[in-house]
Amino acid sequence: GPWPSGPIWFLWVLFAFDLVACLLYRLSPNMLDPINRLSLHGRRRPAVFFAVMLAVTAAFYIPGLMYFGPSSWFEFGPFSVQHGRVMLYATYFFFGAGIGVQYLDRGLLAADGRMAKVSWDWLILALVPYYLMWVLISIKRENLGNPSPLPNWYEGSYAVCFTVFSVAILFLILAYFLRFADSGRSVLDPMQADAYGMFLVHYPIALWLQYWLFDFNMPATVKAPIVFVLTVAFSWALTRALRQIPGAKKVL
């Protein structure tokens, strides 16, 4: 059976993309230049970047979902990934790499660019397909009887909604943080240098805190903030301690 691996499945996929990116860079250092030029154009017209990313995402994700379905996973020990989504993740990875390869402060994510002006457009583009996905899930449960496999019209409709939602929510989150990037000091500023290290070490802390609270007779609405606060505190403290090791700051 499958080996439940938590976030390892995502981390190994990310590492695999890193290796592929290194190989591609050896073949052609300028391979991501078209995405970077699109990012520079996106400083003034982020909608163009959105449209291109949406089209590429749809081209890679929708056929994969239609062919493999939502529940087909590649499994090898603790290494796993959904067949239908692996190219979706690759699309996001290489778009991100293309934006960041150069001129990061002058492209789509420029602090003074159009993306920094939080727009209701991204919110609407995220909420509408999200709502439609819930409508489809309701239809699947109440009208279709949750069959396996699902009809092609259902898989196709869900894939389109998911594709639009994924790109729109990404733009909404980026726009939100860009909007407040230059708004003055934040209570989160002291955490900035330790954020990557916290990402690396937080999972076992969060997992064991949940396990510790398992037998306590408290509602989930009480346990969740306890785990969140303690996970932030412990992972931050651990990262701070790890960064005192000589050379560790180069990694963390």
C-alpha positions, 0 to 999 in steps of 0.5 A: 500500500501507499507509504504516507509521507507527509510533506516529503512528497512535495519536497522530493518533487521540488528537489527533482525540479531543482535537478532538472533545472540544473541540467537544463541550465547546462544545456541552455543558460537562456532557456527561461529568458522568455518567461523573464521578458514576460515578467518585465512586461507584467510590471505594467500589465500583469493580466498578460502574464496571468493569461499566459500562465493560465493557458500553459497551466491548462494545457499541462494540467487538464489533459493529465487529470482527464487521462489519469484521474484525481486519485492516481499516484506514482509511488516508490517508498516514501516518494510519491506524486499525483500523475495528473498534477506533476506537470502542474507543479512543474509549470509553477516551478519554472514560471517562478524560476523565470520570474526570479532568474534576473530583474526580480525588482523590475518585473511582475513582482516589482514593489511599485508595479501594477501587481502591488495595487491589490485588485478586486479582479484577482479576488473575483477570479479566485472566488468564482471558480472556487464556488463552482468547484463546491457546486460540482462536488455537491452534484457528484455526491447528491446526483451522481452518487460519487461514481468511479470513474467520474464522467468526462464532463465532470472531470473536465469542468472541475479541471477548468475551475481548478486551473483558474482558481489556482492561478488566480489565488496565486496572483491574489496572494502575491498582490496582497503581500506586495501591497503591504511590502512598503507599508512600514514596519511589521510585527513579522519583520524580525521573523524574516531572516528565519522564515526559510529555516522555520519552513524546513523544521516546522513539520515534525513540531506541528505533528507531535504537538497535534499528537500530544493534544490528541487525548485532551478533551478540547474542541478542534477550534481550541487545539488549532491555535495552540498548535499554531502558536507553539509551532511558530514559537518552537520552530523559530527558536530551533531555527535561531539556534541552528543558525548559530552553527558556523556556516549554517546561515548560508543554508538557513 
